[in-house]
């Protein structure tokens, strides 16, 4: 299973707008991805309610994971999005 540990780069954490950006990017990746706080249970990263339910704060470590084919590339892109607090999915890593 591919995994990336990153700190949330959005000052407000994964709430409202950042969570929406992240969920859209995860859905666009086209593979199943989970997200969890470093010490918590994994949830579906393509579910807005699940991501909001994490309550991940700015600077807090999260874990992105997937065992699908192509997971490394997708997780690299999602990790960059989260860690840098970007407004859209980066085209290249």
Biopython code that builds the backbone (N, CA, C, O; Angstrom):
import numpy as np
from Bio.PDB.StructureBuilder import StructureBuilder

atoms = [
    (1, "UNK", "N", (0.842, -1.186, 0.000)),
    (1, "UNK", "CA", (0.000, 0.000, 0.000)),
    (1, "UNK", "C", (0.880, 1.239, 0.000)),
    (1, "UNK", "O", (1.804, 1.359, 0.805)),
    (2, "UNK", "N", (0.586, 2.151, -0.902)),
    (2, "UNK", "CA", (1.305, 3.425, -0.969)),
    (2, "UNK", "C", (0.735, 4.361, 0.090)),
    (2, "UNK", "O", (-0.468, 4.368, 0.352)),
    (3, "UNK", "N", (1.616, 5.147, 0.691)),
    (3, "UNK", "CA", (1.194, 6.034, 1.778)),
    (3, "UNK", "C", (2.025, 7.308, 1.751)),
    (3, "UNK", "O", (3.217, 7.278, 1.445)),
    (4, "UNK", "N", (1.389, 8.417, 2.070)),
    (4, "UNK", "CA", (2.090, 9.696, 2.201)),
    (4, "UNK", "C", (1.650, 10.343, 3.503)),
    (4, "UNK", "O", (0.458, 10.425, 3.796)),
    (5, "UNK", "N", (2.621, 10.800, 4.280)),
    (5, "UNK", "CA", (2.343, 11.547, 5.511)),
    (5, "UNK", "C", (2.705, 12.997, 5.251)),
    (5, "UNK", "O", (3.837, 13.305, 4.879)),
    (6, "UNK", "N", (1.744, 13.886, 5.447)),
    (6, "UNK", "CA", (1.969, 15.310, 5.195)),
    (6, "UNK", "C", (1.286, 16.145, 6.264)),
    (6, "UNK", "O", (0.345, 15.701, 6.921)),
    (7, "UNK", "N", (1.779, 17.356, 6.421)),
    (7, "UNK", "CA", (1.134, 18.310, 7.317)),
    (7, "UNK", "C", (0.205, 19.190, 6.493)),
    (7, "UNK", "O", (0.552, 19.603, 5.386)),
    (8, "UNK", "N", (-0.967, 19.473, 7.029)),
    (8, "UNK", "CA", (-1.970, 20.283, 6.339)),
    (8, "UNK", "C", (-1.446, 21.706, 6.185)),
    (8, "UNK", "O", (-1.132, 22.367, 7.175)),
    (9, "UNK", "N", (-1.351, 22.177, 4.941)),
    (9, "UNK", "CA", (-0.803, 23.495, 4.656)),
    (9, "UNK", "C", (-1.802, 24.636, 4.695)),
    (9, "UNK", "O", (-1.403, 25.800, 4.731)),
    (10, "UNK", "N", (-3.087, 24.332, 4.689)),
    (10, "UNK", "CA", (-4.094, 25.391, 4.791)),
    (10, "UNK", "C", (-4.197, 25.822, 6.246)),
    (10, "UNK", "O", (-4.381, 24.980, 7.125)),
    (11, "UNK", "N", (-4.083, 27.120, 6.514)),
    (11, "UNK", "CA", (-4.122, 27.631, 7.887)),
    (11, "UNK", "C", (-5.415, 27.220, 8.603)),
    (11, "UNK", "O", (-5.404, 26.924, 9.798)),
    (12, "UNK", "N", (-6.519, 27.204, 7.866)),
    (12, "UNK", "CA", (-7.809, 26.851, 8.471)),
    (12, "UNK", "C", (-8.040, 25.347, 8.547)),
    (12, "UNK", "O", (-9.080, 24.900, 9.030)),
    (13, "UNK", "N", (-7.080, 24.570, 8.076)),
    (13, "UNK", "CA", (-7.218, 23.119, 8.094)),
    (13, "UNK", "C", (-8.092, 22.627, 6.953)),
    (13, "UNK", "O", (-8.370, 23.362, 6.006)),
    (14, "UNK", "N", (-8.520, 21.375, 7.055)),
    (14, "UNK", "CA", (-9.384, 20.792, 6.016)),
    (14, "UNK", "C", (-10.849, 21.079, 6.334)),
    (14, "UNK", "O", (-11.609, 20.181, 6.697)),
    (15, "UNK", "N", (-11.223, 22.336, 6.193)),
    (15, "UNK", "CA", (-12.589, 22.775, 6.453)),
    (15, "UNK", "C", (-13.123, 23.498, 5.231)),
    (15, "UNK", "O", (-12.373, 24.174, 4.527)),
    (16, "UNK", "N", (-14.402, 23.361, 4.981)),
    (16, "UNK", "CA", (-15.132, 24.046, 3.911)),
    (16, "UNK", "C", (-14.381, 24.080, 2.582)),
    (16, "UNK", "O", (-14.291, 23.060, 1.899)),
    (17, "UNK", "N", (-13.842, 25.235, 2.208)),
    (17, "UNK", "CA", (-13.230, 25.378, 0.876)),
    (17, "UNK", "C", (-12.039, 24.446, 0.673)),
    (17, "UNK", "O", (-11.999, 23.759, -0.348)),
    (18, "UNK", "N", (-11.069, 24.380, 1.581)),
    (18, "UNK", "CA", (-9.957, 23.447, 1.374)),
    (18, "UNK", "C", (-10.415, 21.991, 1.268)),
    (18, "UNK", "O", (-9.877, 21.234, 0.460)),
    (19, "UNK", "N", (-11.384, 21.599, 2.059)),
    (19, "UNK", "CA", (-11.888, 20.226, 1.992)),
    (19, "UNK", "C", (-12.535, 19.973, 0.642)),
    (19, "UNK", "O", (-12.375, 18.894, 0.071)),
    (20, "UNK", "N", (-13.265, 20.955, 0.125)),
    (20, "UNK", "CA", (-13.897, 20.822, -1.178)),
    (20, "UNK", "C", (-12.846, 20.669, -2.278)),
    (20, "UNK", "O", (-12.998, 19.834, -3.170)),
    (21, "UNK", "N", (-11.791, 21.467, -2.218)),
    (21, "UNK", "CA", (-10.696, 21.369, -3.196)),
    (21, "UNK", "C", (-10.060, 19.981, -3.122)),
    (21, "UNK", "O", (-9.814, 19.350, -4.150)),
    (22, "UNK", "N", (-9.797, 19.510, -1.904)),
    (22, "UNK", "CA", (-9.162, 18.215, -1.712)),
    (22, "UNK", "C", (-10.048, 17.073, -2.223)),
    (22, "UNK", "O", (-9.561, 16.171, -2.903)),
    (23, "UNK", "N", (-11.335, 17.108, -1.901)),
    (23, "UNK", "CA", (-12.260, 16.046, -2.328)),
    (23, "UNK", "C", (-12.381, 16.021, -3.850)),
    (23, "UNK", "O", (-12.394, 14.943, -4.444)),
    (24, "UNK", "N", (-12.469, 17.187, -4.490)),
    (24, "UNK", "CA", (-12.533, 17.234, -5.957)),
    (24, "UNK", "C", (-11.257, 16.655, -6.564)),
    (24, "UNK", "O", (-11.318, 15.916, -7.546)),
    (25, "UNK", "N", (-10.112, 16.986, -5.988)),
    (25, "UNK", "CA", (-8.841, 16.466, -6.493)),
    (25, "UNK", "C", (-8.748, 14.955, -6.302)),
    (25, "UNK", "O", (-8.242, 14.249, -7.175)),
    (26, "UNK", "N", (-9.227, 14.464, -5.181)),
    (26, "UNK", "CA", (-9.216, 13.025, -4.919)),
    (26, "UNK", "C", (-10.112, 12.301, -5.919)),
    (26, "UNK", "O", (-9.721, 11.271, -6.470)),
    (27, "UNK", "N", (-11.285, 12.821, -6.151)),
    (27, "UNK", "CA", (-12.208, 12.226, -7.116)),
    (27, "UNK", "C", (-11.592, 12.225, -8.512)),
    (27, "UNK", "O", (-11.724, 11.249, -9.251)),
    (28, "UNK", "N", (-10.921, 13.314, -8.871)),
    (28, "UNK", "CA", (-10.286, 13.421, -10.187)),
    (28, "UNK", "C", (-9.150, 12.409, -10.347)),
    (28, "UNK", "O", (-8.831, 12.014, -11.468)),
    (29, "UNK", "N", (-8.542, 11.988, -9.247)),
    (29, "UNK", "CA", (-7.446, 11.012, -9.313)),
    (29, "UNK", "C", (-7.934, 9.678, -9.864)),
    (29, "UNK", "O", (-7.159, 8.934, -10.464)),
    (30, "UNK", "N", (-9.215, 9.372, -9.664)),
    (30, "UNK", "CA", (-9.804, 8.169, -10.242)),
    (30, "UNK", "C", (-9.429, 6.862, -9.563)),
    (30, "UNK", "O", (-9.652, 5.787, -10.120)),
    (31, "UNK", "N", (-8.862, 6.943, -8.366)),
    (31, "UNK", "CA", (-8.531, 5.737, -7.603)),
    (31, "UNK", "C", (-9.031, 5.913, -6.175)),
    (31, "UNK", "O", (-9.176, 7.041, -5.703)),
    (32, "UNK", "N", (-9.299, 4.800, -5.481)),
    (32, "UNK", "CA", (-9.722, 4.932, -4.089)),
    (32, "UNK", "C", (-8.560, 5.383, -3.210)),
    (32, "UNK", "O", (-7.472, 4.808, -3.253)),
    (33, "UNK", "N", (-8.806, 6.416, -2.416)),
    (33, "UNK", "CA", (-7.799, 6.965, -1.511)),
    (33, "UNK", "C", (-8.443, 7.117, -0.142)),
    (33, "UNK", "O", (-9.614, 7.481, -0.034)),
    (34, "UNK", "N", (-7.672, 6.835, 0.899)),
    (34, "UNK", "CA", (-8.154, 7.089, 2.247)),
    (34, "UNK", "C", (-7.325, 8.204, 2.865)),
    (34, "UNK", "O", (-6.193, 8.462, 2.454)),
    (35, "UNK", "N", (-7.910, 8.858, 3.856)),
    (35, "UNK", "CA", (-7.241, 9.921, 4.600)),
    (35, "UNK", "C", (-7.495, 9.674, 6.081)),
    (35, "UNK", "O", (-8.579, 9.241, 6.473)),
    (36, "UNK", "N", (-6.498, 9.951, 6.886)),
    (36, "UNK", "CA", (-6.635, 9.783, 8.330)),
    (36, "UNK", "C", (-5.726, 10.767, 9.035)),
    (36, "UNK", "O", (-4.717, 11.205, 8.484)),
    (37, "UNK", "N", (-6.094, 11.113, 10.268)),
    (37, "UNK", "CA", (-5.141, 11.816, 11.114)),
    (37, "UNK", "C", (-4.064, 10.794, 11.450)),
    (37, "UNK", "O", (-4.305, 9.589, 11.383)),
    (38, "UNK", "N", (-2.900, 11.264, 11.805)),
    (38, "UNK", "CA", (-1.769, 10.374, 12.054)),
    (38, "UNK", "C", (-2.091, 9.279, 13.058)),
    (38, "UNK", "O", (-1.546, 8.179, 12.967)),
    (39, "UNK", "N", (-2.956, 9.559, 14.002)),
    (39, "UNK", "CA", (-3.283, 8.583, 15.046)),
    (39, "UNK", "C", (-4.730, 8.105, 14.975)),
    (39, "UNK", "O", (-5.248, 7.556, 15.947)),
    (40, "UNK", "N", (-5.398, 8.312, 13.812)),
    (40, "UNK", "CA", (-6.818, 8.008, 13.733)),
    (40, "UNK", "C", (-7.174, 6.973, 12.692)),
    (40, "UNK", "O", (-6.309, 6.400, 12.029)),
    (41, "UNK", "N", (-8.465, 6.749, 12.566)),
    (41, "UNK", "CA", (-8.996, 5.789, 11.595)),
    (41, "UNK", "C", (-9.089, 6.424, 10.211)),
    (41, "UNK", "O", (-9.400, 7.608, 10.078)),
    (42, "UNK", "N", (-8.817, 5.626, 9.192)),
    (42, "UNK", "CA", (-8.879, 6.091, 7.809)),
    (42, "UNK", "C", (-10.325, 6.189, 7.343)),
    (42, "UNK", "O", (-11.168, 5.364, 7.694)),
    (43, "UNK", "N", (-10.593, 7.234, 6.530)),
    (43, "UNK", "CA", (-11.911, 7.419, 5.935)),
    (43, "UNK", "C", (-11.741, 7.648, 4.437)),
    (43, "UNK", "O", (-10.634, 7.907, 3.965)),
    (44, "UNK", "N", (-12.825, 7.553, 3.702)),
    (44, "UNK", "CA", (-12.836, 7.755, 2.253)),
    (44, "UNK", "C", (-12.500, 9.219, 1.941)),
    (44, "UNK", "O", (-13.234, 10.125, 2.334)),
    (45, "UNK", "N", (-11.396, 9.441, 1.240)),
    (45, "UNK", "CA", (-10.944, 10.794, 0.926)),
    (45, "UNK", "C", (-11.800, 11.472, -0.138)),
    (45, "UNK", "O", (-11.658, 12.674, -0.359)),
    (46, "UNK", "N", (-12.687, 10.730, -0.804)),
    (46, "UNK", "CA", (-13.573, 11.315, -1.813)),
    (46, "UNK", "C", (-14.923, 11.704, -1.220)),
    (46, "UNK", "O", (-15.821, 12.122, -1.951)),
    (47, "UNK", "N", (-15.075, 11.573, 0.093)),
    (47, "UNK", "CA", (-16.326, 11.916, 0.763)),
    (47, "UNK", "C", (-16.157, 13.230, 1.528)),
    (47, "UNK", "O", (-15.365, 13.312, 2.466)),
    (48, "UNK", "N", (-16.900, 14.247, 1.123)),
    (48, "UNK", "CA", (-16.816, 15.554, 1.775)),
    (48, "UNK", "C", (-17.142, 15.441, 3.260)),
    (48, "UNK", "O", (-16.441, 16.019, 4.091)),
    (49, "UNK", "N", (-18.182, 14.714, 3.598)),
    (49, "UNK", "CA", (-18.567, 14.583, 4.999)),
    (49, "UNK", "C", (-17.488, 13.870, 5.814)),
    (49, "UNK", "O", (-17.209, 14.247, 6.952)),
    (50, "UNK", "N", (-16.886, 12.840, 5.222)),
    (50, "UNK", "CA", (-15.832, 12.109, 5.929)),
    (50, "UNK", "C", (-14.608, 12.998, 6.161)),
    (50, "UNK", "O", (-14.021, 12.983, 7.243)),
    (51, "UNK", "N", (-14.231, 13.765, 5.148)),
    (51, "UNK", "CA", (-13.060, 14.646, 5.275)),
    (51, "UNK", "C", (-13.336, 15.739, 6.308)),
    (51, "UNK", "O", (-12.486, 16.022, 7.152)),
    (52, "UNK", "N", (-14.505, 16.347, 6.247)),
    (52, "UNK", "CA", (-14.851, 17.359, 7.241)),
    (52, "UNK", "C", (-14.889, 16.767, 8.647)),
    (52, "UNK", "O", (-14.498, 17.417, 9.617)),
    (53, "UNK", "N", (-15.366, 15.520, 8.745)),
    (53, "UNK", "CA", (-15.458, 14.846, 10.038)),
    (53, "UNK", "C", (-14.121, 14.591, 10.697)),
    (53, "UNK", "O", (-14.063, 14.395, 11.911)),
    (54, "UNK", "N", (-13.039, 14.589, 9.926)),
    (54, "UNK", "CA", (-11.709, 14.405, 10.514)),
    (54, "UNK", "C", (-11.344, 15.562, 11.434)),
    (54, "UNK", "O", (-10.675, 15.374, 12.451)),
    (55, "UNK", "N", (-11.785, 16.749, 11.071)),
    (55, "UNK", "CA", (-11.431, 17.926, 11.856)),
    (55, "UNK", "C", (-9.940, 18.222, 11.816)),
    (55, "UNK", "O", (-9.377, 18.698, 12.802)),
    (56, "UNK", "N", (-9.293, 17.947, 10.689)),
    (56, "UNK", "CA", (-7.850, 18.174, 10.556)),
    (56, "UNK", "C", (-7.550, 19.668, 10.554)),
    (56, "UNK", "O", (-8.112, 20.424, 9.762)),
    (57, "UNK", "N", (-6.667, 20.081, 11.439)),
    (57, "UNK", "CA", (-6.284, 21.483, 11.590)),
    (57, "UNK", "C", (-5.032, 21.804, 10.786)),
    (57, "UNK", "O", (-4.278, 20.906, 10.408)),
    (58, "UNK", "N", (-4.816, 23.087, 10.527)),
    (58, "UNK", "CA", (-3.608, 23.525, 9.841)),
    (58, "UNK", "C", (-2.374, 23.073, 10.604)),
    (58, "UNK", "O", (-2.299, 23.236, 11.822)),
    (59, "UNK", "N", (-1.411, 22.508, 9.895)),
    (59, "UNK", "CA", (-0.176, 22.037, 10.502)),
    (59, "UNK", "C", (-0.242, 20.623, 11.048)),
    (59, "UNK", "O", (0.792, 20.041, 11.375)),
    (60, "UNK", "N", (-1.431, 20.061, 11.150)),
    (60, "UNK", "CA", (-1.596, 18.706, 11.679)),
    (60, "UNK", "C", (-1.203, 17.664, 10.635)),
    (60, "UNK", "O", (-1.452, 17.849, 9.444)),
    (61, "UNK", "N", (-0.590, 16.571, 11.082)),
    (61, "UNK", "CA", (-0.187, 15.507, 10.159)),
    (61, "UNK", "C", (-1.376, 14.635, 9.784)),
    (61, "UNK", "O", (-2.171, 14.235, 10.636)),
    (62, "UNK", "N", (-1.481, 14.347, 8.479)),
    (62, "UNK", "CA", (-2.477, 13.413, 7.983)),
    (62, "UNK", "C", (-1.769, 12.347, 7.161)),
    (62, "UNK", "O", (-0.632, 12.525, 6.724)),
    (63, "UNK", "N", (-2.472, 11.232, 6.959)),
    (63, "UNK", "CA", (-1.932, 10.121, 6.186)),
    (63, "UNK", "C", (-2.868, 9.849, 5.015)),
    (63, "UNK", "O", (-4.061, 9.605, 5.201)),
    (64, "UNK", "N", (-2.314, 9.894, 3.813)),
    (64, "UNK", "CA", (-3.047, 9.551, 2.593)),
    (64, "UNK", "C", (-2.577, 8.173, 2.169)),
    (64, "UNK", "O", (-1.377, 7.901, 2.199)),
    (65, "UNK", "N", (-3.490, 7.293, 1.774)),
    (65, "UNK", "CA", (-3.093, 5.940, 1.399)),
    (65, "UNK", "C", (-3.990, 5.390, 0.301)),
    (65, "UNK", "O", (-5.154, 5.768, 0.170)),
    (66, "UNK", "N", (-3.408, 4.476, -0.491)),
    (66, "UNK", "CA", (-4.152, 3.777, -1.541)),
    (66, "UNK", "C", (-3.357, 2.552, -1.960)),
    (66, "UNK", "O", (-2.127, 2.568, -1.961)),
    (67, "UNK", "N", (-4.072, 1.491, -2.317)),
    (67, "UNK", "CA", (-3.390, 0.299, -2.831)),
    (67, "UNK", "C", (-3.717, 0.067, -4.307)),
    (67, "UNK", "O", (-3.475, -1.018, -4.835)),
    (68, "UNK", "N", (-4.266, 1.083, -4.967)),
    (68, "UNK", "CA", (-4.628, 0.975, -6.380)),
    (68, "UNK", "C", (-3.406, 1.154, -7.275)),
    (68, "UNK", "O", (-2.392, 1.721, -6.867)),
    (69, "UNK", "N", (-3.526, 0.661, -8.496)),
    (69, "UNK", "CA", (-2.476, 0.883, -9.489)),
    (69, "UNK", "C", (-2.383, 2.384, -9.775)),
    (69, "UNK", "O", (-3.407, 3.047, -9.946)),
    (70, "UNK", "N", (-1.186, 2.910, -9.827)),
    (70, "UNK", "CA", (-0.988, 4.334, -10.054)),
    (70, "UNK", "C", (-1.099, 5.178, -8.801)),
    (70, "UNK", "O", (-1.151, 6.405, -8.871)),
    (71, "UNK", "N", (-1.137, 4.517, -7.654)),
    (71, "UNK", "CA", (-1.323, 5.234, -6.395)),
    (71, "UNK", "C", (-0.175, 6.187, -6.079)),
    (71, "UNK", "O", (-0.413, 7.269, -5.543)),
    (72, "UNK", "N", (1.050, 5.817, -6.395)),
    (72, "UNK", "CA", (2.187, 6.670, -6.062)),
    (72, "UNK", "C", (2.066, 8.055, -6.693)),
    (72, "UNK", "O", (2.278, 9.069, -6.028)),
    (73, "UNK", "N", (1.728, 8.088, -7.962)),
    (73, "UNK", "CA", (1.598, 9.373, -8.661)),
    (73, "UNK", "C", (0.444, 10.181, -8.079)),
    (73, "UNK", "O", (0.593, 11.371, -7.802)),
    (74, "UNK", "N", (-0.696, 9.541, -7.896)),
    (74, "UNK", "CA", (-1.869, 10.239, -7.361)),
    (74, "UNK", "C", (-1.600, 10.756, -5.955)),
    (74, "UNK", "O", (-1.955, 11.891, -5.637)),
    (75, "UNK", "N", (-0.982, 9.943, -5.115)),
    (75, "UNK", "CA", (-0.714, 10.372, -3.746)),
    (75, "UNK", "C", (0.317, 11.493, -3.697)),
    (75, "UNK", "O", (0.222, 12.383, -2.853)),
    (76, "UNK", "N", (1.297, 11.459, -4.589)),
    (76, "UNK", "CA", (2.264, 12.565, -4.654)),
    (76, "UNK", "C", (1.558, 13.881, -4.964)),
    (76, "UNK", "O", (1.839, 14.908, -4.347)),
    (77, "UNK", "N", (0.647, 13.839, -5.917)),
    (77, "UNK", "CA", (-0.086, 15.053, -6.304)),
    (77, "UNK", "C", (-0.997, 15.539, -5.174)),
    (77, "UNK", "O", (-1.054, 16.735, -4.888)),
    (78, "UNK", "N", (-1.705, 14.609, -4.538)),
    (78, "UNK", "CA", (-2.589, 14.992, -3.441)),
    (78, "UNK", "C", (-1.792, 15.502, -2.233)),
    (78, "UNK", "O", (-2.206, 16.449, -1.564)),
    (79, "UNK", "N", (-0.662, 14.874, -1.966)),
    (79, "UNK", "CA", (0.180, 15.307, -0.846)),
    (79, "UNK", "C", (0.692, 16.722, -1.079)),
    (79, "UNK", "O", (0.739, 17.531, -0.153)),
    (80, "UNK", "N", (1.073, 17.017, -2.316)),
    (80, "UNK", "CA", (1.546, 18.367, -2.658)),
    (80, "UNK", "C", (0.415, 19.380, -2.462)),
    (80, "UNK", "O", (0.630, 20.457, -1.907)),
    (81, "UNK", "N", (-0.767, 19.037, -2.913)),
    (81, "UNK", "CA", (-1.934, 19.899, -2.768)),
    (81, "UNK", "C", (-2.172, 20.236, -1.298)),
    (81, "UNK", "O", (-2.349, 21.401, -0.940)),
    (82, "UNK", "N", (-2.173, 19.213, -0.456)),
    (82, "UNK", "CA", (-2.463, 19.396, 0.963)),
    (82, "UNK", "C", (-1.334, 20.128, 1.681)),
    (82, "UNK", "O", (-1.582, 21.079, 2.423)),
    (83, "UNK", "N", (-0.103, 19.693, 1.464)),
    (83, "UNK", "CA", (1.014, 20.269, 2.214)),
    (83, "UNK", "C", (1.279, 21.730, 1.864)),
    (83, "UNK", "O", (1.708, 22.508, 2.715)),
    (84, "UNK", "N", (1.022, 22.100, 0.610)),
    (84, "UNK", "CA", (1.272, 23.474, 0.193)),
    (84, "UNK", "C", (0.025, 24.350, 0.263)),
    (84, "UNK", "O", (0.095, 25.552, 0.006)),
    (85, "UNK", "N", (-1.124, 23.751, 0.613)),
    (85, "UNK", "CA", (-2.358, 24.519, 0.719)),
    (85, "UNK", "C", (-2.757, 25.168, -0.596)),
    (85, "UNK", "O", (-3.205, 26.314, -0.626)),
    (86, "UNK", "N", (-2.588, 24.418, -1.687)),
    (86, "UNK", "CA", (-2.875, 24.952, -3.021)),
    (86, "UNK", "C", (-4.370, 25.099, -3.263)),
    (86, "UNK", "O", (-5.186, 24.475, -2.585)),
    (87, "UNK", "N", (-4.714, 25.922, -4.229)),
    (87, "UNK", "CA", (-6.116, 26.152, -4.574)),
    (87, "UNK", "C", (-6.618, 25.207, -5.658)),
    (87, "UNK", "O", (-7.818, 25.153, -5.927)),
    (88, "UNK", "N", (-5.708, 24.462, -6.282)),
    (88, "UNK", "CA", (-6.112, 23.473, -7.281)),
    (88, "UNK", "C", (-5.038, 22.402, -7.369)),
    (88, "UNK", "O", (-3.907, 22.594, -6.923)),
    (89, "UNK", "N", (-5.410, 21.284, -7.946)),
    (89, "UNK", "CA", (-4.490, 20.148, -8.074)),
    (89, "UNK", "C", (-3.337, 20.507, -8.994)),
    (89, "UNK", "O", (-3.564, 20.973, -10.111)),
    (90, "UNK", "N", (-2.100, 20.299, -8.547)),
    (90, "UNK", "CA", (-0.968, 20.616, -9.411)),
    (90, "UNK", "C", (-0.902, 19.663, -10.596)),
    (90, "UNK", "O", (-1.199, 18.476, -10.461)),
    (91, "UNK", "N", (-0.517, 20.176, -11.746)),
    (91, "UNK", "CA", (-0.406, 19.347, -12.951)),
    (91, "UNK", "C", (0.819, 18.447, -12.884)),
    (91, "UNK", "O", (0.797, 17.315, -13.365)),
    (92, "UNK", "N", (1.880, 18.956, -12.286)),
    (92, "UNK", "CA", (3.108, 18.165, -12.161)),
    (92, "UNK", "C", (3.596, 18.255, -10.734)),
    (92, "UNK", "O", (3.258, 19.180, -9.995)),
    (93, "UNK", "N", (4.388, 17.288, -10.368)),
    (93, "UNK", "CA", (4.954, 17.271, -9.005)),
    (93, "UNK", "C", (6.396, 17.685, -9.085)),
    (93, "UNK", "O", (7.078, 17.744, -8.063)),
]
sb = StructureBuilder()
sb.init_structure("model")
sb.init_model(0)
sb.init_chain("A")
sb.init_seg("    ")
for serial, (resi, resn, name, xyz) in enumerate(atoms, 1):
    if name == "N":
        sb.init_residue(resn, " ", resi, " ")
    sb.init_atom(name, np.array(xyz, "f"), 0.0, 1.0, " ", f" {name:<3s}", serial, name[0])
structure = sb.get_structure()
